[in-house]
Amino acid sequence: MSLGPLLAIETSCDDTSVAVMDADGRLLSSAVHSQDSIHEKYGGVVPEVASRAHVERATVVVREALEGARLSLDDVARVAVTVGPGLVGALLIGLHTAKAFAWARRLPLTPVNHLHGHLAAVWLADSAAPFPMVTLVASGGHTLLVRVDAPGVFTLLGETLDDAAGEAFDKGARLLGLGYPGGRELDQLAERGDPAAFDFPVGLRRPGSLDFSFSGVKTALFYLLREMGSEERAARAADVAAAYRASIVEALVTKLLAAAEEQKVPAVAIAGGVAANSLLRRQIVAKGAARGLYVVTPAPPLCTDNAAMIAAAAWGGPVLPYPEYLALEASASLALAVTPGAAGDGAANLRDPV
């Protein structure tokens, strides 16, 4: 049901993002303020610092997104916001900002699961993508394989048993002494290296498993670098990065294609911050096409955390009337199955594996 322009807010981690979508589901604007320069000196995201930065920026980014859409707050018909998973302090800033804007104008509000947002980024990027599809969601905090039968109808097929893929990239970058954000720095360094120079393990390689494990490859990198002197580490950094990246990407691509074959779907997609990795994008396009699959690789701005994907996910989500949403809370560990505010807050939208 069309409700008019939608204002979406995303503050699950260290980016403050707001997007505006029109009554027909077209994206009118998307504003993102990165905190990379703030967290760079720490080598990673500091939750308290991230929360304070969201407080300083939230209303400014709302204004920027509305100006980009050439609308005012009086034109907004509904507000949507990420309520989890993520850093709970950061989530609370976005949630209370959204509540304040909705409450002041007696507007309805749609709570959104951040993981559903990453899935929605796929059909936001390519509205022609066929269902069902298997989507790999890979980021700093999540690595999931999800069968998507329609927007809002998901089946969890596999997930990481330890580190997320993005976490493995970030920790690998830290071991190599690279800058922040680590995953991007490692990807750029790896482009200059030889992936065959070193042999890193691929976790859970055995057939039949769609789960992931990245703790082993991270440990292997630690021991490899420990055995090298400082000069050798500097001279061979690009080769190490290339081989390390290749191992992680091999696990991601192999499992995604295996899931597509098992589920007999016509399409595959990647989403989340790791979906911006250049090797992953090249391999899934080439290997997916070789198997006759329709492949969706959203543009990098839609891979990292952004409010455009939250707006897309909100379009078919629950619409909570004023003042019902004032009781909503943020959740740091919200599961894929949960649509906050839906009947029972539960798993009606998550099917049993097929």
Contacts in CASP RR format, 6 or more apart in sequence:
PFRMAT RR
TARGET T0000
AUTHOR 0000-0000-0000
METHOD contacts of the structure
MODEL  1
MSLGPLLAIETSCDDTSVAVMDADGRLLSSAVHSQDSIHEKYGGVVPEVA
SRAHVERATVVVREALEGARLSLDDVARVAVTVGPGLVGALLIGLHTAKA
FAWARRLPLTPVNHLHGHLAAVWLADSAAPFPMVTLVASGGHTLLVRVDA
PGVFTLLGETLDDAAGEAFDKGARLLGLGYPGGRELDQLAERGDPAAFDF
PVGLRRPGSLDFSFSGVKTALFYLLREMGSEERAARAADVAAAYRASIVE
ALVTKLLAAAEEQKVPAVAIAGGVAANSLLRRQIVAKGAARGLYVVTPAP
PLCTDNAAMIAAAAWGGPVLPYPEYLALEASASLALAVTPGAAGDGAANL
RDPV
1 319 0 8 1.000
2 23 0 8 1.000
2 24 0 8 1.000
3 23 0 8 1.000
3 77 0 8 1.000
3 78 0 8 1.000
3 108 0 8 1.000
3 319 0 8 1.000
4 22 0 8 1.000
4 23 0 8 1.000
4 77 0 8 1.000
4 78 0 8 1.000
5 20 0 8 1.000
5 21 0 8 1.000
5 22 0 8 1.000
5 23 0 8 1.000
5 28 0 8 1.000
5 69 0 8 1.000
5 71 0 8 1.000
5 75 0 8 1.000
5 76 0 8 1.000
5 77 0 8 1.000
5 78 0 8 1.000
6 20 0 8 1.000
6 21 0 8 1.000
6 22 0 8 1.000
6 25 0 8 1.000
6 76 0 8 1.000
6 77 0 8 1.000
6 78 0 8 1.000
6 79 0 8 1.000
6 80 0 8 1.000
6 110 0 8 1.000
6 311 0 8 1.000
6 314 0 8 1.000
6 315 0 8 1.000
7 18 0 8 1.000
7 19 0 8 1.000
7 20 0 8 1.000
7 62 0 8 1.000
7 65 0 8 1.000
7 66 0 8 1.000
7 73 0 8 1.000
7 76 0 8 1.000
7 78 0 8 1.000
7 79 0 8 1.000
7 80 0 8 1.000
7 101 0 8 1.000
8 18 0 8 1.000
8 19 0 8 1.000
8 20 0 8 1.000
8 21 0 8 1.000
8 79 0 8 1.000
8 80 0 8 1.000
8 81 0 8 1.000
8 112 0 8 1.000
8 307 0 8 1.000
8 308 0 8 1.000
8 310 0 8 1.000
8 311 0 8 1.000
8 314 0 8 1.000
9 17 0 8 1.000
9 18 0 8 1.000
9 58 0 8 1.000
9 62 0 8 1.000
9 79 0 8 1.000
9 80 0 8 1.000
9 81 0 8 1.000
9 82 0 8 1.000
9 94 0 8 1.000
9 97 0 8 1.000
9 98 0 8 1.000
9 307 0 8 1.000
9 310 0 8 1.000
10 16 0 8 1.000
10 17 0 8 1.000
10 18 0 8 1.000
10 19 0 8 1.000
10 81 0 8 1.000
10 82 0 8 1.000
10 94 0 8 1.000
10 114 0 8 1.000
10 305 0 8 1.000
10 306 0 8 1.000
10 307 0 8 1.000
10 309 0 8 1.000
10 310 0 8 1.000
11 17 0 8 1.000
11 54 0 8 1.000
11 58 0 8 1.000
11 82 0 8 1.000
11 90 0 8 1.000
11 91 0 8 1.000
11 93 0 8 1.000
11 94 0 8 1.000
11 97 0 8 1.000
12 82 0 8 1.000
12 84 0 8 1.000
12 85 0 8 1.000
12 86 0 8 1.000
12 87 0 8 1.000
12 90 0 8 1.000
12 91 0 8 1.000
12 114 0 8 1.000
12 305 0 8 1.000
13 45 0 8 1.000
13 50 0 8 1.000
13 86 0 8 1.000
13 87 0 8 1.000
13 90 0 8 1.000
13 305 0 8 1.000
14 34 0 8 1.000
14 35 0 8 1.000
14 36 0 8 1.000
14 38 0 8 1.000
14 39 0 8 1.000
14 45 0 8 1.000
14 50 0 8 1.000
14 53 0 8 1.000
14 90 0 8 1.000
15 32 0 8 1.000
15 33 0 8 1.000
15 34 0 8 1.000
15 35 0 8 1.000
15 304 0 8 1.000
15 305 0 8 1.000
15 306 0 8 1.000
16 32 0 8 1.000
16 33 0 8 1.000
16 35 0 8 1.000
16 53 0 8 1.000
16 54 0 8 1.000
16 57 0 8 1.000
16 58 0 8 1.000
16 61 0 8 1.000
17 30 0 8 1.000
17 31 0 8 1.000
17 32 0 8 1.000
17 33 0 8 1.000
17 61 0 8 1.000
17 305 0 8 1.000
17 306 0 8 1.000
17 307 0 8 1.000
17 308 0 8 1.000
17 310 0 8 1.000
18 30 0 8 1.000
18 31 0 8 1.000
18 61 0 8 1.000
18 62 0 8 1.000
18 64 0 8 1.000
18 65 0 8 1.000
18 307 0 8 1.000
19 27 0 8 1.000
19 29 0 8 1.000
19 30 0 8 1.000
19 31 0 8 1.000
19 65 0 8 1.000
19 306 0 8 1.000
19 307 0 8 1.000
19 308 0 8 1.000
19 310 0 8 1.000
19 311 0 8 1.000
20 27 0 8 1.000
20 28 0 8 1.000
20 29 0 8 1.000
20 30 0 8 1.000
20 65 0 8 1.000
20 66 0 8 1.000
20 68 0 8 1.000
20 69 0 8 1.000
20 71 0 8 1.000
20 76 0 8 1.000
20 311 0 8 1.000
21 27 0 8 1.000
21 28 0 8 1.000
21 308 0 8 1.000
21 311 0 8 1.000
21 312 0 8 1.000
21 315 0 8 1.000
22 28 0 8 1.000
23 77 0 8 1.000
25 311 0 8 1.000
25 312 0 8 1.000
25 315 0 8 1.000
27 124 0 8 1.000
27 308 0 8 1.000
27 311 0 8 1.000
27 312 0 8 1.000
28 68 0 8 1.000
28 69 0 8 1.000
28 70 0 8 1.000
28 71 0 8 1.000
29 65 0 8 1.000
29 66 0 8 1.000
29 67 0 8 1.000
29 68 0 8 1.000
29 69 0 8 1.000
30 65 0 8 1.000
30 301 0 8 1.000
30 306 0 8 1.000
30 307 0 8 1.000
30 308 0 8 1.000
31 61 0 8 1.000
31 64 0 8 1.000
31 65 0 8 1.000
31 68 0 8 1.000
31 307 0 8 1.000
32 61 0 8 1.000
32 301 0 8 1.000
32 304 0 8 1.000
32 306 0 8 1.000
32 307 0 8 1.000
33 57 0 8 1.000
33 60 0 8 1.000
33 61 0 8 1.000
35 45 0 8 1.000
35 49 0 8 1.000
35 50 0 8 1.000
35 53 0 8 1.000
36 180 0 8 1.000
36 181 0 8 1.000
38 49 0 8 1.000
38 50 0 8 1.000
38 53 0 8 1.000
39 45 0 8 1.000
39 46 0 8 1.000
39 49 0 8 1.000
39 50 0 8 1.000
39 180 0 8 1.000
40 179 0 8 1.000
40 180 0 8 1.000
42 49 0 8 1.000
42 180 0 8 1.000
43 174 0 8 1.000
43 179 0 8 1.000
43 180 0 8 1.000
44 170 0 8 1.000
44 180 0 8 1.000
44 181 0 8 1.000
45 87 0 8 1.000
47 87 0 8 1.000
47 89 0 8 1.000
47 90 0 8 1.000
50 87 0 8 1.000
50 89 0 8 1.000
50 90 0 8 1.000
51 87 0 8 1.000
51 89 0 8 1.000
51 90 0 8 1.000
51 92 0 8 1.000
51 93 0 8 1.000
54 90 0 8 1.000
54 93 0 8 1.000
54 94 0 8 1.000
55 93 0 8 1.000
58 93 0 8 1.000
58 94 0 8 1.000
58 97 0 8 1.000
59 97 0 8 1.000
62 97 0 8 1.000
62 101 0 8 1.000
65 307 0 8 1.000
66 72 0 8 1.000
66 73 0 8 1.000
66 76 0 8 1.000
73 101 0 8 1.000
73 105 0 8 1.000
74 105 0 8 1.000
76 101 0 8 1.000
76 105 0 8 1.000
76 107 0 8 1.000
77 107 0 8 1.000
77 108 0 8 1.000
78 102 0 8 1.000
78 107 0 8 1.000
78 108 0 8 1.000
78 109 0 8 1.000
78 110 0 8 1.000
78 314 0 8 1.000
78 319 0 8 1.000
79 98 0 8 1.000
79 101 0 8 1.000
79 102 0 8 1.000
79 107 0 8 1.000
79 108 0 8 1.000
79 109 0 8 1.000
79 110 0 8 1.000
80 98 0 8 1.000
80 109 0 8 1.000
80 110 0 8 1.000
80 111 0 8 1.000
80 112 0 8 1.000
80 310 0 8 1.000
80 311 0 8 1.000
80 313 0 8 1.000
80 314 0 8 1.000
81 94 0 8 1.000
81 95 0 8 1.000
81 97 0 8 1.000
81 98 0 8 1.000
81 99 0 8 1.000
81 109 0 8 1.000
81 110 0 8 1.000
81 111 0 8 1.000
81 112 0 8 1.000
81 310 0 8 1.000
82 91 0 8 1.000
82 94 0 8 1.000
82 95 0 8 1.000
82 112 0 8 1.000
82 113 0 8 1.000
82 114 0 8 1.000
82 117 0 8 1.000
82 310 0 8 1.000
83 91 0 8 1.000
83 95 0 8 1.000
83 111 0 8 1.000
83 112 0 8 1.000
83 113 0 8 1.000
83 328 0 8 1.000
83 329 0 8 1.000
83 330 0 8 1.000
83 331 0 8 1.000
83 334 0 8 1.000
83 340 0 8 1.000
84 91 0 8 1.000
84 113 0 8 1.000
84 114 0 8 1.000
84 330 0 8 1.000
84 331 0 8 1.000
84 332 0 8 1.000
84 334 0 8 1.000
84 340 0 8 1.000
85 113 0 8 1.000
85 114 0 8 1.000
85 115 0 8 1.000
85 142 0 8 1.000
85 331 0 8 1.000
85 332 0 8 1.000
85 333 0 8 1.000
85 334 0 8 1.000
85 335 0 8 1.000
86 114 0 8 1.000
86 332 0 8 1.000
86 333 0 8 1.000
86 334 0 8 1.000
87 332 0 8 1.000
88 330 0 8 1.000
88 331 0 8 1.000
88 332 0 8 1.000
89 330 0 8 1.000
91 330 0 8 1.000
91 331 0 8 1.000
91 332 0 8 1.000
92 330 0 8 1.000
95 328 0 8 1.000
95 329 0 8 1.000
95 330 0 8 1.000
98 109 0 8 1.000
99 109 0 8 1.000
99 325 0 8 1.000
99 326 0 8 1.000
99 328 0 8 1.000
101 107 0 8 1.000
102 108 0 8 1.000
102 109 0 8 1.000
102 322 0 8 1.000
102 325 0 8 1.000
103 322 0 8 1.000
103 323 0 8 1.000
103 326 0 8 1.000
106 322 0 8 1.000
107 322 0 8 1.000
108 319 0 8 1.000
108 320 0 8 1.000
108 321 0 8 1.000
108 322 0 8 1.000
108 325 0 8 1.000
109 319 0 8 1.000
109 320 0 8 1.000
109 322 0 8 1.000
109 325 0 8 1.000
109 328 0 8 1.000
110 314 0 8 1.000
110 316 0 8 1.000
110 317 0 8 1.000
110 318 0 8 1.000
110 319 0 8 1.000
110 320 0 8 1.000
111 318 0 8 1.000
111 320 0 8 1.000
111 325 0 8 1.000
111 328 0 8 1.000
111 339 0 8 1.000
111 340 0 8 1.000
111 341 0 8 1.000
112 310 0 8 1.000
112 313 0 8 1.000
112 314 0 8 1.000
112 317 0 8 1.000
112 340 0 8 1.000
113 313 0 8 1.000
113 334 0 8 1.000
113 336 0 8 1.000
113 338 0 8 1.000
113 339 0 8 1.000
113 340 0 8 1.000
114 305 0 8 1.000
114 310 0 8 1.000
114 334 0 8 1.000
115 137 0 8 1.000
115 142 0 8 1.000
115 144 0 8 1.000
115 334 0 8 1.000
115 336 0 8 1.000
116 152 0 8 1.000
116 154 0 8 1.000
116 313 0 8 1.000
116 336 0 8 1.000
116 339 0 8 1.000
117 309 0 8 1.000
117 310 0 8 1.000
117 312 0 8 1.000
117 313 0 8 1.000
118 137 0 8 1.000
118 139 0 8 1.000
118 142 0 8 1.000
118 271 0 8 1.000
118 272 0 8 1.000
118 309 0 8 1.000
119 135 0 8 1.000
119 137 0 8 1.000
119 146 0 8 1.000
119 148 0 8 1.000
119 152 0 8 1.000
119 154 0 8 1.000
119 271 0 8 1.000
119 313 0 8 1.000
120 151 0 8 1.000
120 309 0 8 1.000
120 310 0 8 1.000
120 312 0 8 1.000
120 313 0 8 1.000
121 271 0 8 1.000
121 272 0 8 1.000
121 298 0 8 1.000
121 302 0 8 1.000
121 303 0 8 1.000
121 306 0 8 1.000
121 308 0 8 1.000
121 309 0 8 1.000
121 312 0 8 1.000
122 129 0 8 1.000
122 133 0 8 1.000
122 135 0 8 1.000
122 148 0 8 1.000
122 269 0 8 1.000
122 271 0 8 1.000
122 296 0 8 1.000
122 298 0 8 1.000
123 129 0 8 1.000
123 151 0 8 1.000
123 312 0 8 1.000
124 298 0 8 1.000
124 302 0 8 1.000
124 308 0 8 1.000
124 309 0 8 1.000
124 312 0 8 1.000
125 296 0 8 1.000
125 297 0 8 1.000
125 298 0 8 1.000
125 299 0 8 1.000
125 302 0 8 1.000
126 296 0 8 1.000
126 298 0 8 1.000
129 267 0 8 1.000
129 269 0 8 1.000
129 294 0 8 1.000
129 296 0 8 1.000
130 266 0 8 1.000
130 267 0 8 1.000
130 294 0 8 1.000
131 148 0 8 1.000
131 149 0 8 1.000
131 150 0 8 1.000
131 267 0 8 1.000
132 147 0 8 1.000
132 148 0 8 1.000
132 149 0 8 1.000
132 150 0 8 1.000
132 263 0 8 1.000
132 265 0 8 1.000
132 266 0 8 1.000
132 267 0 8 1.000
133 147 0 8 1.000
133 148 0 8 1.000
133 265 0 8 1.000
133 266 0 8 1.000
133 267 0 8 1.000
133 268 0 8 1.000
133 269 0 8 1.000
133 294 0 8 1.000
133 296 0 8 1.000
134 145 0 8 1.000
134 146 0 8 1.000
134 147 0 8 1.000
134 148 0 8 1.000
134 157 0 8 1.000
134 256 0 8 1.000
134 259 0 8 1.000
134 260 0 8 1.000
134 263 0 8 1.000
134 265 0 8 1.000
134 267 0 8 1.000
134 268 0 8 1.000
134 269 0 8 1.000
135 145 0 8 1.000
135 146 0 8 1.000
135 148 0 8 1.000
135 268 0 8 1.000
135 269 0 8 1.000
135 270 0 8 1.000
135 271 0 8 1.000
136 143 0 8 1.000
136 144 0 8 1.000
136 145 0 8 1.000
136 146 0 8 1.000
136 252 0 8 1.000
136 255 0 8 1.000
136 256 0 8 1.000
136 268 0 8 1.000
136 269 0 8 1.000
136 270 0 8 1.000
136 271 0 8 1.000
136 275 0 8 1.000
137 143 0 8 1.000
137 144 0 8 1.000
137 146 0 8 1.000
137 271 0 8 1.000
137 272 0 8 1.000
138 144 0 8 1.000
138 164 0 8 1.000
138 165 0 8 1.000
138 166 0 8 1.000
138 252 0 8 1.000
138 270 0 8 1.000
138 271 0 8 1.000
138 272 0 8 1.000
138 273 0 8 1.000
138 274 0 8 1.000
138 275 0 8 1.000
138 280 0 8 1.000
139 164 0 8 1.000
139 165 0 8 1.000
139 166 0 8 1.000
139 272 0 8 1.000
139 273 0 8 1.000
139 274 0 8 1.000
140 164 0 8 1.000
140 165 0 8 1.000
140 166 0 8 1.000
140 167 0 8 1.000
140 169 0 8 1.000
140 170 0 8 1.000
140 273 0 8 1.000
140 274 0 8 1.000
141 164 0 8 1.000
141 166 0 8 1.000
141 167 0 8 1.000
142 159 0 8 1.000
142 160 0 8 1.000
142 164 0 8 1.000
142 272 0 8 1.000
143 159 0 8 1.000
143 160 0 8 1.000
143 164 0 8 1.000
143 165 0 8 1.000
143 166 0 8 1.000
143 212 0 8 1.000
143 214 0 8 1.000
143 252 0 8 1.000
143 274 0 8 1.000
144 156 0 8 1.000
144 158 0 8 1.000
144 159 0 8 1.000
144 160 0 8 1.000
144 336 0 8 1.000
145 156 0 8 1.000
145 157 0 8 1.000
145 158 0 8 1.000
145 159 0 8 1.000
145 210 0 8 1.000
145 255 0 8 1.000
145 256 0 8 1.000
145 259 0 8 1.000
146 154 0 8 1.000
146 155 0 8 1.000
146 156 0 8 1.000
146 157 0 8 1.000
146 336 0 8 1.000
147 154 0 8 1.000
147 155 0 8 1.000
147 157 0 8 1.000
147 259 0 8 1.000
147 263 0 8 1.000
147 265 0 8 1.000
147 351 0 8 1.000
147 353 0 8 1.000
147 354 0 8 1.000
148 154 0 8 1.000
148 155 0 8 1.000
149 155 0 8 1.000
149 351 0 8 1.000
151 313 0 8 1.000
151 315 0 8 1.000
151 316 0 8 1.000
152 316 0 8 1.000
152 317 0 8 1.000
152 339 0 8 1.000
152 349 0 8 1.000
153 349 0 8 1.000
153 351 0 8 1.000
154 336 0 8 1.000
154 337 0 8 1.000
154 349 0 8 1.000
154 350 0 8 1.000
154 351 0 8 1.000
155 350 0 8 1.000
155 351 0 8 1.000
155 352 0 8 1.000
155 353 0 8 1.000
155 354 0 8 1.000
156 336 0 8 1.000
156 337 0 8 1.000
156 350 0 8 1.000
156 353 0 8 1.000
157 210 0 8 1.000
157 259 0 8 1.000
157 262 0 8 1.000
157 263 0 8 1.000
157 353 0 8 1.000
158 210 0 8 1.000
158 211 0 8 1.000
158 212 0 8 1.000
158 255 0 8 1.000
158 259 0 8 1.000
159 211 0 8 1.000
159 212 0 8 1.000
160 211 0 8 1.000
160 212 0 8 1.000
160 213 0 8 1.000
160 214 0 8 1.000
161 204 0 8 1.000
161 211 0 8 1.000
161 212 0 8 1.000
161 213 0 8 1.000
162 213 0 8 1.000
162 214 0 8 1.000
162 215 0 8 1.000
163 171 0 8 1.000
163 213 0 8 1.000
163 214 0 8 1.000
163 215 0 8 1.000
163 218 0 8 1.000
164 214 0 8 1.000
165 212 0 8 1.000
165 214 0 8 1.000
165 248 0 8 1.000
165 251 0 8 1.000
165 252 0 8 1.000
165 274 0 8 1.000
166 183 0 8 1.000
166 273 0 8 1.000
166 274 0 8 1.000
167 214 0 8 1.000
168 214 0 8 1.000
168 217 0 8 1.000
168 218 0 8 1.000
168 248 0 8 1.000
169 182 0 8 1.000
169 183 0 8 1.000
169 186 0 8 1.000
169 187 0 8 1.000
169 245 0 8 1.000
169 248 0 8 1.000
169 274 0 8 1.000
169 277 0 8 1.000
170 181 0 8 1.000
170 182 0 8 1.000
170 183 0 8 1.000
171 218 0 8 1.000
172 178 0 8 1.000
172 182 0 8 1.000
172 186 0 8 1.000
172 218 0 8 1.000
172 221 0 8 1.000
172 244 0 8 1.000
173 179 0 8 1.000
173 182 0 8 1.000
173 183 0 8 1.000
173 185 0 8 1.000
173 186 0 8 1.000
174 182 0 8 1.000
175 221 0 8 1.000
175 222 0 8 1.000
175 225 0 8 1.000
176 186 0 8 1.000
176 189 0 8 1.000
176 225 0 8 1.000
176 233 0 8 1.000
176 237 0 8 1.000
176 240 0 8 1.000
176 241 0 8 1.000
178 185 0 8 1.000
178 186 0 8 1.000
178 189 0 8 1.000
179 185 0 8 1.000
183 277 0 8 1.000
184 276 0 8 1.000
186 241 0 8 1.000
186 244 0 8 1.000
186 245 0 8 1.000
187 245 0 8 1.000
187 276 0 8 1.000
187 277 0 8 1.000
187 278 0 8 1.000
187 279 0 8 1.000
189 237 0 8 1.000
189 238 0 8 1.000
189 241 0 8 1.000
189 242 0 8 1.000
190 238 0 8 1.000
190 241 0 8 1.000
190 242 0 8 1.000
190 244 0 8 1.000
190 245 0 8 1.000
190 246 0 8 1.000
190 279 0 8 1.000
191 242 0 8 1.000
191 278 0 8 1.000
192 238 0 8 1.000
192 242 0 8 1.000
193 238 0 8 1.000
193 239 0 8 1.000
193 241 0 8 1.000
193 242 0 8 1.000
194 238 0 8 1.000
194 239 0 8 1.000
194 242 0 8 1.000
194 243 0 8 1.000
195 239 0 8 1.000
195 242 0 8 1.000
195 243 0 8 1.000
195 245 0 8 1.000
195 246 0 8 1.000
196 243 0 8 1.000
197 236 0 8 1.000
197 239 0 8 1.000
197 240 0 8 1.000
197 242 0 8 1.000
197 243 0 8 1.000
198 224 0 8 1.000
198 239 0 8 1.000
198 240 0 8 1.000
198 243 0 8 1.000
198 244 0 8 1.000
199 243 0 8 1.000
200 217 0 8 1.000
200 220 0 8 1.000
200 221 0 8 1.000
200 243 0 8 1.000
200 244 0 8 1.000
200 246 0 8 1.000
200 247 0 8 1.000
201 216 0 8 1.000
201 217 0 8 1.000
201 220 0 8 1.000
201 247 0 8 1.000
202 217 0 8 1.000
202 247 0 8 1.000
202 250 0 8 1.000
202 251 0 8 1.000
202 254 0 8 1.000
203 212 0 8 1.000
203 213 0 8 1.000
203 214 0 8 1.000
203 216 0 8 1.000
203 217 0 8 1.000
203 251 0 8 1.000
204 211 0 8 1.000
204 212 0 8 1.000
204 213 0 8 1.000
204 251 0 8 1.000
205 251 0 8 1.000
205 254 0 8 1.000
207 258 0 8 1.000
208 258 0 8 1.000
210 255 0 8 1.000
210 258 0 8 1.000
210 259 0 8 1.000
210 262 0 8 1.000
212 251 0 8 1.000
212 252 0 8 1.000
212 255 0 8 1.000
214 248 0 8 1.000
214 251 0 8 1.000
217 244 0 8 1.000
217 247 0 8 1.000
217 248 0 8 1.000
221 240 0 8 1.000
221 244 0 8 1.000
224 240 0 8 1.000
225 233 0 8 1.000
225 240 0 8 1.000
228 236 0 8 1.000
233 240 0 8 1.000
245 277 0 8 1.000
245 279 0 8 1.000
246 279 0 8 1.000
249 277 0 8 1.000
249 279 0 8 1.000
249 280 0 8 1.000
249 283 0 8 1.000
252 270 0 8 1.000
252 274 0 8 1.000
252 280 0 8 1.000
253 280 0 8 1.000
253 283 0 8 1.000
253 284 0 8 1.000
253 287 0 8 1.000
256 268 0 8 1.000
256 270 0 8 1.000
256 284 0 8 1.000
257 268 0 8 1.000
257 287 0 8 1.000
257 288 0 8 1.000
257 291 0 8 1.000
257 293 0 8 1.000
260 267 0 8 1.000
260 268 0 8 1.000
260 288 0 8 1.000
260 291 0 8 1.000
260 293 0 8 1.000
261 291 0 8 1.000
263 354 0 8 1.000
265 293 0 8 1.000
266 293 0 8 1.000
266 294 0 8 1.000
267 293 0 8 1.000
267 294 0 8 1.000
267 295 0 8 1.000
267 296 0 8 1.000
268 284 0 8 1.000
268 288 0 8 1.000
268 293 0 8 1.000
268 294 0 8 1.000
268 295 0 8 1.000
268 296 0 8 1.000
269 295 0 8 1.000
269 296 0 8 1.000
269 297 0 8 1.000
269 298 0 8 1.000
270 280 0 8 1.000
270 281 0 8 1.000
270 284 0 8 1.000
270 296 0 8 1.000
270 297 0 8 1.000
270 298 0 8 1.000
270 303 0 8 1.000
271 298 0 8 1.000
271 303 0 8 1.000
272 303 0 8 1.000
272 304 0 8 1.000
273 303 0 8 1.000
273 304 0 8 1.000
273 305 0 8 1.000
274 280 0 8 1.000
274 303 0 8 1.000
275 281 0 8 1.000
275 297 0 8 1.000
275 298 0 8 1.000
275 300 0 8 1.000
275 303 0 8 1.000
276 300 0 8 1.000
276 303 0 8 1.000
276 304 0 8 1.000
281 297 0 8 1.000
284 295 0 8 1.000
284 297 0 8 1.000
285 295 0 8 1.000
285 297 0 8 1.000
288 295 0 8 1.000
289 295 0 8 1.000
302 308 0 8 1.000
302 309 0 8 1.000
317 339 0 8 1.000
317 342 0 8 1.000
318 339 0 8 1.000
318 340 0 8 1.000
318 341 0 8 1.000
318 342 0 8 1.000
320 328 0 8 1.000
320 341 0 8 1.000
328 340 0 8 1.000
328 341 0 8 1.000
331 338 0 8 1.000
331 340 0 8 1.000
334 340 0 8 1.000
336 350 0 8 1.000
337 346 0 8 1.000
337 347 0 8 1.000
337 349 0 8 1.000
337 350 0 8 1.000
338 345 0 8 1.000
338 346 0 8 1.000
338 347 0 8 1.000
339 345 0 8 1.000
339 346 0 8 1.000
339 348 0 8 1.000
339 349 0 8 1.000
342 348 0 8 1.000
342 349 0 8 1.000
END
